[in-house]
Amino acid sequence: MDLGIAGRKALVCAGSKGLGKGCAMALAREGAEVTIVARGVDALNATADEIRKATGATVHTVVADITKPEGREAALAACPAPDILVNNAGGPPAGDFRDWNRDTWIAAIDANMLTPIELIKATVDGMMARRFGRIVNITSSAVKAPIDILGLSNGARSGLTGFVAGIARKTVTHNVTINNILPGLFETDTMLSRIEAMAKTNGVAFDAARDARMKTIPAGRFGKPDEFGALCAYVCSAHASFITGQNFLIDGGAYPGTY
């Protein structure tokens, strides 16, 4: 299927690794001109080269922390009029809410709620004026099924979800959609590092901890970033103009509910 986004300009946050990289690769395969933002220059450049070689697409890089005002300014200077925006940032740490103070909460909300809102604010009017826009926020399956030790993520990402629900019905008449993708367990560096930490805490081997996590997924495996990217590319496509304000759960069947 031709997704109808060849030549569109895409800004992908945290695009050097994991799910962000999967999204950038999928959009580039569809002919989009991609700008990827990340903090680590080596991984960023390596990913940009990989995407160029795999797809022939034009790929720009921005070394910046997207959660900081100056980082957002740098990203928007490199891609001032994106047709596609993929909001993504690393999640806050796990823990016990009793140990978190106000500064801890503000940091989580700033990174995982206010940063995407600021980027939406900076880009959505231009999208509406041009009569095309696709905004995708990478959130978490914890929005759908909260995880007790991820209270910071539960709160900040749920706040973003509520905000998106309020504005997505206002932009769609201008062919600008805003949706969220909720990943479950994907084989990324972040997820594997969490399993390693869990293994050390519980005094078990990494492989045993990894296998135990995998058994909680009905699909019997972790998700692949390319699978996530394929879903993102479709949600960003010309064919998805009738979809807005939705939460797409992609978790291998781990969520047991009907709704």
C-alpha positions as CSV (number, residue, x, y, z in Angstrom):
1,M,0.0,0.0,0.0
2,D,1.3,3.5,-0.9
3,L,0.7,5.5,2.3
4,G,0.7,8.8,0.4
5,I,3.3,10.6,2.4
6,A,6.2,10.7,-0.1
7,G,7.8,14.1,0.1
8,R,6.3,14.9,3.4
9,K,8.6,16.3,6.1
10,A,8.7,14.4,9.4
11,L,10.2,15.4,12.7
12,V,10.9,12.3,14.9
13,C,11.9,12.9,18.5
14,A,14.3,10.5,20.3
15,G,14.7,8.9,16.9
16,S,18.2,7.4,17.2
17,K,17.2,4.2,19.0
18,G,14.3,1.9,19.8
19,L,10.7,2.9,18.9
20,G,11.7,6.3,17.6
21,K,14.2,4.7,15.2
22,G,11.5,2.3,14.1
23,C,9.2,5.2,13.3
24,A,11.9,7.2,11.5
25,M,12.8,4.1,9.4
26,A,9.2,3.4,8.5
27,L,8.5,7.0,7.5
28,A,11.6,7.1,5.4
29,R,10.7,3.9,3.6
30,E,7.5,5.7,2.5
31,G,9.5,8.5,1.0
32,A,9.2,11.1,3.8
33,E,12.1,13.5,4.5
34,V,13.0,12.8,8.0
35,T,14.6,14.9,10.8
36,I,15.6,12.8,13.8
37,V,16.5,14.3,17.2
38,A,18.5,12.7,20.0
39,R,21.0,13.6,22.6
40,G,23.8,11.1,21.7
41,V,25.7,12.2,18.6
42,D,27.2,8.8,17.7
43,A,24.0,6.8,17.8
44,L,22.2,9.6,16.0
45,N,24.7,9.7,13.1
46,A,24.8,5.9,12.9
47,T,21.0,5.7,12.7
48,A,20.8,8.5,10.1
49,D,23.4,6.6,7.9
50,E,21.5,3.4,8.3
51,I,18.2,4.9,7.3
52,R,19.8,6.6,4.3
53,K,21.4,3.4,3.1
54,A,18.2,1.4,3.6
55,T,15.7,3.8,2.1
56,G,17.5,6.4,0.0
57,A,15.6,9.1,2.0
58,T,16.9,12.5,3.0
59,V,17.7,12.4,6.7
60,H,18.6,15.4,8.9
61,T,20.0,15.1,12.4
62,V,19.7,17.4,15.4
63,V,21.8,16.7,18.6
64,A,19.5,18.0,21.3
65,D,17.5,17.2,24.4
66,I,14.0,17.6,23.2
67,T,12.7,18.0,26.8
68,K,14.6,21.4,27.1
69,P,13.4,24.6,25.5
70,E,16.7,25.1,23.6
71,G,16.4,21.5,22.3
72,R,13.0,22.1,20.9
73,E,14.1,25.3,19.3
74,A,17.0,23.5,17.6
75,A,14.7,20.7,16.4
76,L,12.2,23.2,14.9
77,A,14.9,25.3,13.4
78,A,16.0,22.2,11.5
79,C,12.4,21.2,10.5
80,P,10.4,24.4,10.9
81,A,7.3,23.2,9.0
82,P,6.8,19.5,9.6
83,D,3.9,17.6,8.1
84,I,4.4,14.8,10.5
85,L,5.4,15.0,14.2
86,V,6.3,12.0,16.3
87,N,6.6,13.0,19.9
88,N,8.8,10.7,22.0
89,A,10.9,10.9,25.1
90,G,12.3,8.5,27.6
91,G,10.0,7.6,30.4
92,P,10.6,8.7,34.0
93,P,12.1,6.2,36.5
94,A,10.2,3.6,38.3
95,G,9.8,3.6,42.1
96,D,7.6,4.2,45.1
97,F,5.5,7.3,45.0
98,R,6.4,7.9,48.7
99,D,10.0,8.7,47.5
100,W,9.0,11.3,44.9
101,N,9.0,15.0,45.8
102,R,7.5,17.9,43.8
103,D,10.7,18.3,41.7
104,T,10.5,14.6,40.7
105,W,6.9,15.0,39.5
106,I,7.6,18.3,37.7
107,A,10.5,16.6,35.8
108,A,8.2,13.8,34.7
109,I,5.4,16.0,33.7
110,D,7.8,18.4,31.9
111,A,9.3,15.6,29.8
112,N,6.3,13.4,29.1
113,M,3.4,15.8,29.0
114,L,4.5,19.4,28.6
115,T,7.2,18.7,26.0
116,P,4.9,17.1,23.5
117,I,2.3,19.8,24.2
118,E,4.8,22.5,23.4
119,L,5.8,20.8,20.1
120,I,2.1,20.4,19.2
121,K,1.6,24.1,20.0
122,A,4.5,25.1,17.8
123,T,3.5,23.0,14.7
124,V,-0.3,22.4,14.6
125,D,-1.3,25.8,13.3
126,G,1.1,25.5,10.3
127,M,-0.3,22.0,9.6
128,M,-3.8,23.3,9.6
129,A,-2.9,26.1,7.3
130,R,-1.3,23.6,4.9
131,R,-4.3,21.3,5.2
132,F,-2.2,18.2,6.2
133,G,-0.8,17.1,9.5
134,R,-0.2,13.9,11.4
135,I,0.9,14.1,15.1
136,V,1.7,10.8,16.9
137,N,2.6,10.7,20.6
138,I,4.4,7.6,21.8
139,T,3.1,7.1,25.3
140,S,2.8,3.7,27.1
141,S,0.5,0.7,27.7
142,A,0.5,2.0,31.3
143,V,-2.0,4.6,30.1
144,K,-4.4,1.8,29.5
145,A,-3.3,-0.5,32.4
146,P,-1.4,1.5,35.0
147,I,1.6,-0.2,36.6
148,D,2.1,0.7,40.3
149,I,5.9,1.3,40.2
150,L,5.5,3.5,37.1
151,G,3.3,6.2,38.8
152,L,5.3,9.0,37.3
153,S,4.7,7.7,33.8
154,N,1.1,6.8,34.5
155,G,0.4,10.3,35.6
156,A,2.3,12.4,33.1
157,R,1.3,10.3,30.0
158,S,-2.4,10.1,31.1
159,G,-2.3,13.9,31.4
160,L,-1.1,14.1,27.8
161,T,-3.8,11.7,26.7
162,G,-6.5,13.8,28.2
163,F,-5.1,16.9,26.6
164,V,-5.0,15.3,23.1
165,A,-8.6,14.1,23.5
166,G,-9.6,17.7,24.0
167,I,-7.9,19.2,20.9
168,A,-7.9,16.3,18.4
169,R,-11.5,16.9,17.5
170,K,-10.8,20.6,16.7
171,T,-7.9,19.9,14.3
172,V,-9.3,17.1,12.2
173,T,-11.6,19.3,10.2
174,H,-8.3,20.8,8.8
175,N,-7.0,17.3,7.9
176,V,-4.7,17.3,11.0
177,T,-5.0,14.3,13.2
178,I,-3.5,13.7,16.7
179,N,-3.2,10.1,18.0
180,N,-1.3,8.2,20.6
181,I,0.5,4.8,20.3
182,L,0.8,2.8,23.5
183,P,3.6,0.3,23.4
184,G,3.8,-2.7,25.6
185,L,7.1,-4.7,26.0
186,F,9.4,-4.1,23.0
187,E,12.9,-5.2,22.6
188,T,14.7,-1.9,23.0
189,D,17.8,-1.0,25.0
190,T,15.7,0.7,27.6
191,M,13.5,-2.4,28.2
192,L,16.5,-4.7,28.3
193,S,18.3,-2.5,30.8
194,R,15.2,-2.6,33.0
195,I,15.2,-6.4,32.9
196,E,18.9,-6.4,33.7
197,A,18.2,-4.2,36.8
198,M,15.3,-6.4,37.8
199,A,17.5,-9.5,37.5
200,K,20.2,-8.0,39.7
201,T,17.6,-6.9,42.3
202,N,16.1,-10.4,42.4
203,G,19.3,-12.3,42.3
204,V,18.5,-14.2,39.1
205,A,20.2,-14.6,35.7
206,F,19.4,-12.1,33.0
207,D,18.1,-14.8,30.7
208,A,15.7,-16.1,33.4
209,A,14.4,-12.6,34.1
210,R,14.0,-12.0,30.3
211,D,12.1,-15.3,29.8
212,A,9.8,-14.6,32.7
213,R,8.9,-11.2,31.3
214,M,8.3,-12.8,27.8
215,K,5.9,-15.3,29.3
216,T,3.6,-12.5,30.4
217,I,2.9,-11.7,26.7
218,P,0.3,-13.9,24.9
219,A,2.3,-13.5,21.7
220,G,5.2,-15.2,23.4
221,R,7.8,-12.6,22.5
222,F,8.7,-9.0,22.7
223,G,7.7,-6.5,20.1
224,K,10.0,-5.4,17.4
225,P,10.6,-1.6,16.8
226,D,10.0,-2.2,13.1
227,E,6.5,-3.4,13.9
228,F,5.9,-0.3,16.0
229,G,7.2,1.9,13.2
230,A,4.8,0.3,10.6
231,L,1.8,1.2,12.8
232,C,3.2,4.7,13.2
233,A,3.6,5.1,9.5
234,Y,0.0,4.0,8.8
235,V,-1.4,6.4,11.4
236,C,0.7,9.2,9.7
237,S,-0.6,8.2,6.3
238,A,-2.9,9.9,3.9
239,H,-5.3,7.0,4.5
240,A,-5.7,7.8,8.2
241,S,-7.4,11.2,7.9
242,F,-10.6,9.8,9.6
243,I,-8.7,8.7,12.7
244,T,-8.1,11.2,15.5
245,G,-7.9,11.3,19.3
246,Q,-7.3,7.5,19.5
247,N,-5.1,5.3,21.6
248,F,-3.5,2.4,19.7
249,L,-2.4,-0.3,22.0
250,I,0.4,-2.5,20.6
251,D,1.4,-5.0,23.2
252,G,1.2,-8.6,21.9
253,G,-2.1,-9.2,23.6
254,A,-0.9,-8.4,27.1
255,Y,-3.8,-6.2,28.0
256,P,-6.6,-8.6,29.0
257,G,-9.6,-6.2,28.6
258,T,-12.2,-5.8,25.9
259,Y,-12.2,-2.0,26.0
